[in-house]
């Protein structure tokens, strides 16, 4: 038997590893566990960042800031084109933005998924009959 290499096992001493010995198998398993642990830690860090991004996306402070910018931009444009009652008219796009953030999109997504992306509609069949039926069902 020959010595393969010197490997550090996490303690302060280096261990001579003999190829095919139980020690080499243990060291190989420890290295695999360390790699998997690093990958899991990276995934957990990414998940924390994603959760923070989602919290920011859903925050009322962000919505209020965007609403104020939307209102200001709409008023500016309406004043620029000399529209009647620009301060009142600017409420429409601002209100539309606020409504769009209240979760109406989730309901629309469910309806869209049900009628246009169901498993039977994903087939390679390109007949217009199934689409027509689905659009008709949506209009009922």
Protein Blocks (a to p, Z undefined) as FASTA:
>chain_A
ZZfbdcdehiabdcdddehiaklmmmmmmmmmmmmmmmmmmmmmmmmmmmmmmmmmmpmk
lmmmmmmmmmmmmmmmmmmnopahkllmmmmmmmmmmmmmnopmmmmmmmmmmmmmcfkl
mpmbfcfklmmmmmmmmmZZ
